[in-house]
Amino acid sequence: MDVKRALEFVDDLIYTKTGKHLNDLERQVFMGSWQGQTYEEIYPFNPEYVEKYVGYKLWQKLSSVLGEKVSKKKFRGALERAIERVSASENTDPPHKDKKRTREEESKEVKIKRVFISYRSQSPDFNLAGQLYEAISAAGHKAFMANMAGFYPQDRNPDTDWLSQIDLELQQCDYFLLLLSPQAAVSEMVIEELRRVKELRDSRRESKPIALQLRIDCPPNLQLNHDLRTYLHGTRQREWVSSNDTPIIIQEILNLLANNEDWGIASTEESEIDIVETFLETSVQSKIPNPKSQIPSPLPVAEPELPSGQVRLDSAFYVERIPYEAQCYKAILQPGALIRIKAPRQMGKTSLMARILSQAKEHGYRTVPLSFQHADTNVFNNLNELLRWFCVKISRKLRLHRQIDDYWTDTYGSKDNCTVYFEDCILPEINSPLLLGLDEVDRVFQYPHIADDFFGLLRAWYEEAGYSDSDSALWEKLRLVVVHSTEVYIPLNVNQSPFNVGLPIELSEFNQQQVKDLAMRHGLNWQANHIERLMSIVGGHPYLVRLALYHIAQQQLTLDELIESAPTEAGIYGDHLRRHLWNLQEHPDLASAFSKVVTSSISVDLESVLAFKLHSLGLVQLHGNEVKPRFELYRQYFGERLYQIKAI
């Protein structure tokens, strides 16, 4: 058997089971291993990464589809046995007539649609979800109800089994129906669902599951956060206002399932590239503090605001990150400036970036915010795809109607093409400096075969501005803000990396004075012991602190009740904790590593890549090579649950 036939056979098996084809690096590892190459021979750029992460997951996949444990040295025999079984099965198929009947039966089965219904266990969401479930099932289709932001029924398996079932149902469904109420709109689990739906859809030829949104009692002025608006952009939607709408909506859904008819209207939310820009312009009354001004006095008490992503420019609950804002506002005025903002998730990186872009606009700059988190998976197939996407996105935002194909040739490499496109089509067309806000660049770290070249290009542009030659004036117009969640855990050429030049900003947690100031803004007259008790559970984490203050200010619970229920499913952090648990379940290597951390009474040593990824998720604190849980909240919650997640 030749390697190409073997690779095709394996790829078909994996696609049939998971809906995903092998990526380029997995194919390279498979072919090299088939030919007896070492990991260093297969991928000399970073053999350790390929062995411990790419290869590890590849052998997991093969073990699953071949039905027996395999490794790099022992997979050819298992593969040959699987091919023999398939050949034997084909030779014993029933006569031609029976085969035809079987195909007709399978054709009927294909017409059965699977619908994933995401809802909250509250009225009217729960009742409507139940009615939809019954109607879809009665019509002969398969429906699955998932209460993503509430408690799991008593007759269900433990949480990890429930999350595994959700994963399976998402992979199998044709339609993902989100019942979007104002409460669901602030759920981290809902955002995680939509992220996974997009990931599945991007990786499949048939572009499924198809996302549908049913808005439940949503006011016209409901503001969705950045991530939610992005994931819902372009999805079909309908409005539910009262029970009178129920039979109409049910019938429309049944028509859609039966005939693939259109359903509702497409969401009119802005495209991803416009989202942060709209956010920046939320209030014409908002003012960015002058970096030369004195530290502002605490803001007066305001109506409590439920945190849900970036903090609006006009929000009374934004805490100025002294001295970082002043440093950034000064830096962007410098020709060819580069600012690097680093912090774990939900620490306020995008909120700070938004304020930097807003400050730049006040100086007459053109600004383009760009999040790599929302790029389709195929964008990262190779460097050429990534750089074309990069140029098209920026051109569209700047309203530059250029045909990129006219400037993208096979004569030069993709980095040259991208550089020339900036020099000929972007920078000369604007009469002011251009500030690019590049958010979530960690996404590129996941693709080491393109990361070095992409980040090397950013570094080259930064250096172009300082060469004092004929092109320098052009590149001096470009200013960059690069936002990421963790250290760079892939090796980059030190002379080509943008992560060791420019202005570095590492956001820290709120201190006691900042938490006290926030409590005052919520109308809470807290003493030092109140602040200490809250911070003993969640530290100075901006999102978790604000969430606690919001619920206490709304008199939905007391500080004592919050502390007691915090590490439980019933607590206000249940949604936040379940999202982390779901992510850890998807990555057993991280789950196993974090289990060591939360079950140890002292700091532990972890491999650098695992430590960086856990830090990126915001789950641990790093002190050199020592790792410990970031908060007591995480130690208590995950210490009781992670033993259920076993690395294969």
Disulfide bonds with the S-S distance in Angstrom:
none
